[in-house]
Amino acid sequence: MTTSWPVLLGMGKACAVAVICLGSLQSANATPADGGDASDRGVIVGCCIINGIPAPECIPSIEEADCLAMGGLPNADVDCATAPCDLGACCLEDLSCQDDMSFFGCRWDGQFMPGATCAPDTCANLCPNDQCVNSIDLNATGCSGGLPCTFATANFGCERRPGSVNCQVTPGGPIEAADFGSDKWYTWTPQPGEGGTIVVDMCDAAAYDALAAVHEGGADCSACPINEADTLACNDDGCGIGGGPPIFHFDAVEGHCYFLRIGGWNGEQGSSAVTLKFAPCNTKHPMPGNRFDIQNTVRDCTTDADCTVGLSPDTETTCINGWGMPDTCYVHKNRYVSIDPNPENGGRLTARRISLDLGGGISQVLGWVGPPVERVVAGPETSPQLLSRILSTPHYRDWSVNDQGQPWTDATVNVGDCATSPGWTYVIESIDSECNELSPNHYSHPLVLPTVDFFGDVAGAAVGQPPEQNRSFKDISALAQGFQGDQKVPAVWLDLVGPLARPECPDFADLSFVDINVTVSGFQGGSYPYPPPTECPPDACPYP
């Protein structure tokens, strides 16, 4: 049977979009008019979506070429028996309302409300969140299920006048007052595990010249941003199309609140979908190893002073930035820096780069944290302990488990090497295996770990307390007690000297008179007996 397309498209219930259902590969009309077999003609399964043609008619099958020739969009992912012709009201840009519209017919020109019918006030309050104070909470709506998440947005009815907060859309260029208008506001707070580099992506689903920005929201987004100083990131045509949609990224901290603003260039209006997702190299940052914290407990903090409560104010501890995780107190070691593999990274292959902090934002890469090895030591720690050296090449692994795939007995990795010395500050960054080691933006937030100020400063005023910025008989006494197996003195504080052949390489070996001797030398004013970190190449210290 020869079928006339205009006749087919003129039949049936009025609908703002032509939707032609594509049946099985074996058409009901098995022998087309041209005598060919329908199964030989590229018949597809799904729908042929044609905007602007009324009265769709569903037929058993259609060729993809015929759909395209009619100006249609072949779509195998849409069930044309339901979604395409589910009708509703469509609020257009001028806030007028049109009944009996489908999603596909409305989505490019208005905001679709399925199942609704037009009434005098249907489109009157179309944009209730065009002010920051009325922001929509994405944690309760579009992103309640975590990342990645995608939510629909439309700014029809929003005030075209640009808001008080604009953004610089051209790098280095001026901020134009008319840039950002018809904006809608949202808030988002990253939940545990959602911190890191977050991408805001509108590339595939913006039907107008959209702009998007993220603004600082503080702890709970209780105060709206007032100027560009609160703008963390903003973009116009980042997807590579002039007059097109934006894409950009920003660094998000778990538990911190952010304002997300979606608008249009000079107030342009339209509909879109917005996706929040992790950046391709959203590497989790390492955390400090707190196994040997004050009284062998983890202590959260806000300032350094929180770490010395109940101790001397000179105690060698620092409140370490957790980058969304709780900030925690870290006890400075003499010949080690201690890191936690961070269970949040479980299953991901990650390498740890270690550098010297030279001040002023300058650092010198020393190498990479090598594979942890277990050493059995005497003392208050749970044996065995984990020792790592500094290597010249990256060591990628799932740091939360050992080589047998089992959790470590002790999760703290202690990096002890010729290059780990007192008086220096170290920076440790993580990078995932699929990322580019040459790209600074692919590394995690830095973990900054100081060491003690003085070689041989291993104890505080009482046995088992952290060092406190001086050397005295208490340090010698602590070493002697550690040498005798005292259970209150962590060996990671006391181990200063490696084996006889390589004394500059601490190795968790049994504490000996050599450790006591070098401490006495320091107490008497002796200088640090080993090379500075800058003169210790990677791989200088062999594994025990």
Salt bridges, closest charged atoms under 4 A:
GLU63 OE2 - ARG41 NE 2.13
GLU93 OE2 - ARG160 NH2 2.40
GLU159 OE2 - ARG161 NE 3.15
ASP183 OD2 - ARG261 NH1 3.09
ASP201 OD2 - LYS277 NZ 3.03
GLU216 OE2 - HIS256 NE2 2.38
GLU254 OE2 - LYS284 NZ 2.88
GLU316 OE1 - HIS332 ND1 3.12
ASP403 OD1 - ARG397 NH2 2.94
ASP410 OD2 - ARG291 NE 3.15
GLU429 OE1 - ARG353 NH2 2.90
ASP432 OD2 - ARG348 NH2 2.50
ASP457 OD1 - LYS474 NZ 3.73
ASP475 OD2 - LYS474 NZ 3.21
GLU504 OE2 - ARG502 NE 2.87
